[in-house]
Amino acid sequence: MLVDYRGSVAPGKPHIGIRVVPGKHPGGEAMLRPGANTIPDAQWSEIKIHPAIAGMLESGEMRVLVGEKGAAFDIAKLSPSDALDLIARTTEPDTLERWSEQLEAAASGKPAWKNALDKIVAQIAAVTTDALGKPAKQRPLKMLPA
């Protein structure tokens, strides 16, 4: 399941941290970064009924990203400006790479997608390198048992 988390600490201000939503059992919690988050279907079925998730879905702070008729989400179906906003907030390199492939397929002859493709390249570089430009692959978000 792909969800877009637009969480905030205060209304109108972007949230730059991670939000933890408890699951039904230890290790079942979900950790949400701002932007698109990939959540396994089994975990999503557990947490989607949590009051925090239900409230975020109702308020628009979170939305489920699905394609037409339940198909996989395709970023090329968004407007270029909406796609740029989502790309700028997303920190999952695998998701960004998948979107790059989707946009390359949709971009032939459409110059409006060039900015989005460039933004994906810059965003992948930003989230996979450290301050010195050395590779620094993100660690997966998972709490380890104590």
Disulfide bonds with the S-S distance in Angstrom:
none
